[in-house]
């Protein structure tokens, strides 16, 4: 290898002496020019690179060149044609840069460069067909996103009162003084309307009580708007303290007066809207303990000491997003029917003594015992789909004791509160929806070490899939006595989240692989049958993860993804008489443990071929070498190069070296910019390149030497890679290294 160094230096010295002797007045010229001239003259003595390749061998000498640079047909193209018998466009075409707006691939570029190289009489290496890197990861991941089916929102209107079916003179009860009487519309626009207050006795913070029974399946919490027609008599209560809505006597301020809402003296304000799920005026939020009500007293009016107005066309609009309830009432039970108890005491069906409901269940002297109900949940739903339960209760005794509890399939769960905290008193009136229990999944609070809120229970994981259960609720007291009614179990449908199965994912990505590999191979073959060599799998040992990483093996299998890729490629051309050569490509850098990488690569390929169907023709090694001026480092560099080729030779497969590059490090292991190298430094790097090429040819059997492809022909300004030509396409010392490597 010292031959290269000495020859270049000898020619430089000769040229320098000649210039000095020829003209004594020329001594002021810089010495670099004679060196350049001598070097150029020396390098010009070499023939074109491909002339050093044995014409009787199948060895291919190639260089990397992008498809775009090839099609320019400029100096780079002409230099390639003169010196190489093959071109390597690996990296020019990827799933990312060939993607079209409609999601398909544009293979026209591959077809064009294939035609170009075929006409030029040089071989073309197609590039990578399957890799985890440089992929359409975002697009691929979208293909397997779960299907989310939202819960449809059901909307509608429930007409409550328009009074046309009421007889003139019918009265409705008031919450306080004055009266509410059905009359003819004084404007003659509507039929019957409700007149609240009179000229003589105006309503003093008193409202008409309108008893509402909602349609089956609807609850108060389903409704989002309350609509009314309102006409004030003169200014009677048009201002006051503002509009109010009462539900079972509980008063809610709307934040605006009738006048604020557009009502004027003795004129109808049609379709006045009150929001029921929004505290922004005019509106209020229905409390949780009222949301399950299906029957209640509704009042609407002005909080004034002297109110008088007409009401008409009262309705409510609902918006239900997959919500409903499973209700236990006692209307279909016979009077005196009984329910079993968990302990002492009785549970008997009776008529509501308050006359507000029909049949109710009377619990008498229950000593730490509750009635037992069999609850069949909505078809297709389980307990995890239920958000809670609500119950009407009229308490007689047992407001304290051990507090409220529920029992599910024999397991007692405390509500951490008692009837008194729910607002009950002994010998109380009915509290509709007075008992509210919220369901949450197990661990919602306890897993965080937090106290479970009062009135809330964590549904045990063992019960979350129940569709039918035995359920009990009551006050843990020595003498709990009460009337109960309307046990409502509220459910809320969740959007369906449908994951694709592993089999579905495999099918999806097999088709995506077929689109890319089949399209590229077909474009490379086309009419000229030009491209036969491909890197079927590229960088299988690369664990890089970025936004363009997509691991095919995760969905097609650690072994099957490679087998699938090989099959697709070969099946694409099986009917056109073309035999593809499929290589596995792996980058190996100078400081890698080259022998270990080779072993891993060979073992991996062996596993793919273990089915005796899959065939890998060879290895494409992207070799990035470094010449070190540190003698010890350089000796190690040469040893691992030799070891790499020994491992690859032992595999018995064809070996191709590609992207062969060279950089130079000084004794401190710092890289030297290529155009800053001295002639001696460049010559040393050229010797190392020649060494690598000769070791390849020495150790790899001749019939397994596919060829060598260098990373690039010309150096870039400021770059570290040493190439055979300068940026202006003049030969430099690395050219001789390639020549020596080919000899």
ChimeraX attribute file (.defattr): number of C-alpha atoms within 10 A of each C-alpha:
attribute: neighborCount
match mode: 1-to-1
recipient: residues
	/A:1	14
	/A:2	9
	/A:3	10
	/A:4	19
	/A:5	18
	/A:6	13
	/A:7	13
	/A:8	21
	/A:9	17
	/A:10	14
	/A:11	18
	/A:12	23
	/A:13	13
	/A:14	13
	/A:15	20
	/A:16	18
	/A:17	11
	/A:18	11
	/A:19	15
	/A:20	16
	/A:21	11
	/A:22	10
	/A:23	9
	/A:24	9
	/A:25	9
	/A:26	11
	/A:27	12
	/A:28	8
	/A:29	11
	/A:30	9
	/A:31	14
	/A:32	11
	/A:33	12
	/A:34	21
	/A:35	20
	/A:36	15
	/A:37	15
	/A:38	21
	/A:39	22
	/A:40	18
	/A:41	14
	/A:42	18
	/A:43	18
	/A:44	13
	/A:45	8
	/A:46	14
	/A:47	11
	/A:48	14
	/A:49	18
	/A:50	20
	/A:51	16
	/A:52	17
	/A:53	18
	/A:54	12
	/A:55	10
	/A:56	6
	/A:57	11
	/A:58	14
	/A:59	18
	/A:60	22
	/A:61	24
	/A:62	28
	/A:63	23
	/A:64	21
	/A:65	21
	/A:66	17
	/A:67	21
	/A:68	12
	/A:69	13
	/A:70	19
	/A:71	14
	/A:72	10
	/A:73	13
	/A:74	10
	/A:75	13
	/A:76	16
	/A:77	15
	/A:78	11
	/A:79	15
	/A:80	22
	/A:81	17
	/A:82	12
	/A:83	17
	/A:84	20
	/A:85	21
	/A:86	23
	/A:87	26
	/A:88	24
	/A:89	22
	/A:90	21
	/A:91	15
	/A:92	17
	/A:93	21
	/A:94	21
	/A:95	19
	/A:96	13
	/A:97	14
	/A:98	18
	/A:99	15
	/A:100	11
	/A:101	8
	/A:102	6
	/A:103	9
	/A:104	12
	/A:105	18
	/A:106	19
	/A:107	18
	/A:108	13
	/A:109	16
	/A:110	25
	/A:111	21
	/A:112	15
	/A:113	22
	/A:114	27
	/A:115	20
	/A:116	18
	/A:117	20
	/A:118	16
	/A:119	11
	/A:120	11
	/A:121	12
	/A:122	18
	/A:123	21
	/A:124	25
	/A:125	20
	/A:126	28
	/A:127	23
	/A:128	24
	/A:129	25
	/A:130	26
	/A:131	21
	/A:132	22
	/A:133	21
	/A:134	17
	/A:135	20
	/A:136	18
	/A:137	19
	/A:138	12
	/A:139	10
	/A:140	14
	/A:141	10
	/A:142	9
	/A:143	14
	/A:144	17
	/A:145	13
	/A:146	13
	/A:147	12
	/A:148	11
	/A:149	11
	/A:150	13
	/A:151	15
	/A:152	12
	/A:153	11
	/A:154	12
	/A:155	13
	/A:156	11
	/A:157	14
	/A:158	15
	/A:159	14
	/A:160	18
	/A:161	19
	/A:162	19
	/A:163	21
	/A:164	17
	/A:165	9
	/A:166	16
	/A:167	13
	/A:168	15
	/A:169	13
	/A:170	12
	/A:171	17
	/A:172	18
	/A:173	15
	/A:174	18
	/A:175	17
	/A:176	13
	/A:177	16
	/A:178	21
	/A:179	22
	/A:180	25
	/A:181	21
	/A:182	21
	/A:183	20
	/A:184	19
	/A:185	17
	/A:186	15
	/A:187	11
	/A:188	8
	/A:189	9
	/A:190	14
	/A:191	15
	/A:192	22
	/A:193	24
	/A:194	29
	/A:195	26
	/A:196	27
	/A:197	26
	/A:198	18
	/A:199	11
	/A:200	7
	/A:201	14
	/A:202	21
	/A:203	30
	/A:204	19
	/A:205	20
	/A:206	24
	/A:207	29
	/A:208	28
	/A:209	21
	/A:210	19
	/A:211	17
	/A:212	16
	/A:213	15
	/A:214	17
	/A:215	11
	/A:216	7
	/A:217	12
	/A:218	20
	/A:219	23
	/A:220	20
	/A:221	23
	/A:222	23
	/A:223	22
	/A:224	21
	/A:225	19
	/A:226	22
	/A:227	20
	/A:228	20
	/A:229	19
	/A:230	26
	/A:231	25
	/A:232	25
	/A:233	21
	/A:234	14
	/A:235	18
	/A:236	22
	/A:237	27
	/A:238	29
	/A:239	18
	/A:240	19
	/A:241	17
	/A:242	21
	/A:243	26
	/A:244	23
	/A:245	21
	/A:246	20
	/A:247	19
	/A:248	16
	/A:249	14
	/A:250	10
	/A:251	12
	/A:252	17
	/A:253	19
	/A:254	21
	/A:255	16
	/A:256	18
	/A:257	23
	/A:258	26
	/A:259	18
	/A:260	14
	/A:261	17
	/A:262	14
	/A:263	21
	/A:264	18
	/A:265	15
	/A:266	17
	/A:267	16
	/A:268	21
	/A:269	19
	/A:270	15
	/A:271	15
	/A:272	18
	/A:273	16
	/A:274	23
	/A:275	21
	/A:276	24
	/A:277	16
	/A:278	14
	/A:279	16
	/A:280	13
	/A:281	14
	/A:282	22
	/A:283	24
	/A:284	20
	/A:285	15
	/A:286	19
	/A:287	11
	/A:288	13
	/A:289	19
	/A:290	21
	/A:291	18
	/A:292	27
	/A:293	25
	/A:294	20
	/A:295	19
	/A:296	20
	/A:297	15
	/A:298	17
	/A:299	21
	/A:300	22
	/A:301	26
	/A:302	30
	/A:303	23
	/A:304	20
	/A:305	15
	/A:306	20
	/A:307	29
	/A:308	28
	/A:309	26
	/A:310	24
	/A:311	26
	/A:312	25
	/A:313	20
	/A:314	19
	/A:315	18
	/A:316	22
	/A:317	18
	/A:318	21
	/A:319	17
	/A:320	20
	/A:321	17
	/A:322	15
	/A:323	22
	/A:324	21
	/A:325	22
	/A:326	17
	/A:327	19
	/A:328	16
	/A:329	16
	/A:330	20
	/A:331	16
	/A:332	8
	/A:333	14
	/A:334	13
	/A:335	15
	/A:336	13
	/A:337	12
	/A:338	17
	/A:339	16
	/A:340	14
	/A:341	17
	/A:342	16
	/A:343	13
	/A:344	17
	/A:345	20
	/A:346	21
	/A:347	26
	/A:348	19
	/A:349	21
	/A:350	20
	/A:351	19
	/A:352	16
	/A:353	11
	/A:354	10
	/A:355	8
	/A:356	11
	/A:357	14
	/A:358	15
	/A:359	21
	/A:360	24
	/A:361	27
	/A:362	24
	/A:363	26
	/A:364	18
	/A:365	20
	/A:366	26
	/A:367	19
	/A:368	21
	/A:369	23
	/A:370	27
	/A:371	24
	/A:372	20
	/A:373	17
	/A:374	12
	/A:375	16
	/A:376	16
	/A:377	21
	/A:378	17
	/A:379	8
	/A:380	7
	/A:381	17
	/A:382	17
	/A:383	23
	/A:384	20
	/A:385	22
	/A:386	24
	/A:387	18
	/A:388	21
	/A:389	22
	/A:390	26
	/A:391	24
	/A:392	21
	/A:393	26
	/A:394	22
	/A:395	24
	/A:396	20
	/A:397	22
	/A:398	29
	/A:399	26
	/A:400	20
	/A:401	16
	/A:402	17
	/A:403	20
	/A:404	26
	/A:405	22
	/A:406	20
	/A:407	19
	/A:408	17
	/A:409	14
	/A:410	13
	/A:411	12
	/A:412	13
	/A:413	17
	/A:414	19
	/A:415	22
	/A:416	17
	/A:417	18
	/A:418	24
	/A:419	24
	/A:420	16
	/A:421	15
	/A:422	17
	/A:423	12
	/A:424	23
	/A:425	17
	/A:426	16
	/A:427	14
	/A:428	14
	/A:429	14
	/A:430	19
	/A:431	19
	/A:432	22
	/A:433	23
	/A:434	19
	/A:435	23
	/A:436	22
	/A:437	20
	/A:438	20
	/A:439	20
	/A:440	19
	/A:441	17
	/A:442	16
	/A:443	15
	/A:444	14
	/A:445	15
	/A:446	11
	/A:447	9
	/A:448	8
	/A:449	9
	/A:450	10
	/A:451	10
	/A:452	16
	/A:453	12
	/A:454	16
	/A:455	20
	/A:456	18
	/A:457	23
	/A:458	18
	/A:459	20
	/A:460	17
	/A:461	13
	/A:462	8
	/A:463	17
	/A:464	16
	/A:465	13
	/A:466	14
	/A:467	17
	/A:468	17
	/A:469	17
	/A:470	14
	/A:471	18
	/A:472	22
	/A:473	22
	/A:474	25
	/A:475	29
	/A:476	24
	/A:477	21
	/A:478	18
	/A:479	21
	/A:480	24
	/A:481	26
	/A:482	25
	/A:483	22
	/A:484	26
	/A:485	25
	/A:486	24
	/A:487	23
	/A:488	23
	/A:489	24
	/A:490	22
	/A:491	22
	/A:492	18
	/A:493	16
	/A:494	13
	/A:495	14
	/A:496	12
	/A:497	12
	/A:498	11
	/A:499	13
	/A:500	14
	/A:501	11
	/A:502	13
	/A:503	10
	/A:504	13
	/A:505	17
	/A:506	20
	/A:507	14
	/A:508	16
	/A:509	18
	/A:510	18
	/A:511	11
	/A:512	14
	/A:513	20
	/A:514	17
	/A:515	14
	/A:516	22
	/A:517	22
	/A:518	20
	/A:519	18
	/A:520	29
	/A:521	25
	/A:522	20
	/A:523	24
	/A:524	28
	/A:525	22
	/A:526	17
	/A:527	12
	/A:528	13
	/A:529	18
	/A:530	25
	/A:531	27
	/A:532	18
	/A:533	20
	/A:534	26
	/A:535	24
	/A:536	24
	/A:537	26
	/A:538	22
	/A:539	21
	/A:540	20
	/A:541	14
	/A:542	12
	/A:543	11
	/A:544	10
	/A:545	11
	/A:546	10
	/A:547	11
	/A:548	15
	/A:549	17
	/A:550	20
	/A:551	19
	/A:552	20
	/A:553	14
	/A:554	12
	/A:555	19
	/A:556	21
	/A:557	14
	/A:558	15
	/A:559	15
	/A:560	16
	/A:561	23
	/A:562	25
	/A:563	22
	/A:564	16
	/A:565	21
	/A:566	24
	/A:567	15
	/A:568	20
	/A:569	25
	/A:570	20
	/A:571	12
	/A:572	19
	/A:573	19
	/A:574	11
	/A:575	8
	/A:576	13
	/A:577	8
	/A:578	15
	/A:579	12
	/A:580	19
	/A:581	18
	/A:582	22
	/A:583	26
	/A:584	24
	/A:585	26
	/A:586	22
	/A:587	19
	/A:588	18
	/A:589	15
	/A:590	18
	/A:591	12
	/A:592	12
	/A:593	13
	/A:594	20
	/A:595	18
	/A:596	13
	/A:597	17
	/A:598	22
	/A:599	14
	/A:600	14
	/A:601	19
	/A:602	18
	/A:603	12
	/A:604	15
	/A:605	20
	/A:606	16
	/A:607	14
	/A:608	20
	/A:609	15
	/A:610	11
	/A:611	10
	/A:612	8
	/A:613	11
	/A:614	20
	/A:615	19
	/A:616	22
	/A:617	18
	/A:618	23
	/A:619	25
	/A:620	25
	/A:621	25
	/A:622	22
	/A:623	24
	/A:624	20
	/A:625	23
	/A:626	24
	/A:627	27
	/A:628	25
	/A:629	18
	/A:630	13
	/A:631	11
	/A:632	10
	/A:633	16
	/A:634	15
	/A:635	12
	/A:636	14
	/A:637	18
	/A:638	19
	/A:639	11
	/A:640	17
	/A:641	19
	/A:642	19
	/A:643	18
	/A:644	22
	/A:645	22
	/A:646	18
	/A:647	19
	/A:648	23
	/A:649	18
	/A:650	12
	/A:651	17
	/A:652	13
	/A:653	19
	/A:654	22
	/A:655	26
	/A:656	23
	/A:657	22
	/A:658	25
	/A:659	21
	/A:660	21
	/A:661	20
	/A:662	23
	/A:663	21
	/A:664	24
	/A:665	20
	/A:666	13
	/A:667	13
	/A:668	9
	/A:669	13
	/A:670	11
	/A:671	17
	/A:672	18
	/A:673	17
	/A:674	22
	/A:675	17
	/A:676	13
	/A:677	15
	/A:678	10
	/A:679	18
	/A:680	15
	/A:681	21
	/A:682	24
	/A:683	27
	/A:684	23
	/A:685	26
	/A:686	30
	/A:687	25
	/A:688	24
	/A:689	26
	/A:690	24
	/A:691	20
	/A:692	22
	/A:693	22
	/A:694	17
	/A:695	19
	/A:696	26
	/A:697	19
	/A:698	13
	/A:699	18
	/A:700	23
	/A:701	15
	/A:702	14
	/A:703	12
	/A:704	18
	/A:705	22
	/A:706	20
	/A:707	21
	/A:708	25
	/A:709	24
	/A:710	24
	/A:711	22
	/A:712	21
	/A:713	22
	/A:714	19
	/A:715	20
	/A:716	18
	/A:717	13
	/A:718	11
	/A:719	14
	/A:720	20
	/A:721	23
	/A:722	29
	/A:723	28
	/A:724	22
	/A:725	19
	/A:726	19
	/A:727	14
	/A:728	11
	/A:729	14
	/A:730	13
	/A:731	20
	/A:732	25
	/A:733	28
	/A:734	26
	/A:735	23
	/A:736	23
	/A:737	26
	/A:738	23
	/A:739	22
	/A:740	20
	/A:741	21
	/A:742	19
	/A:743	13
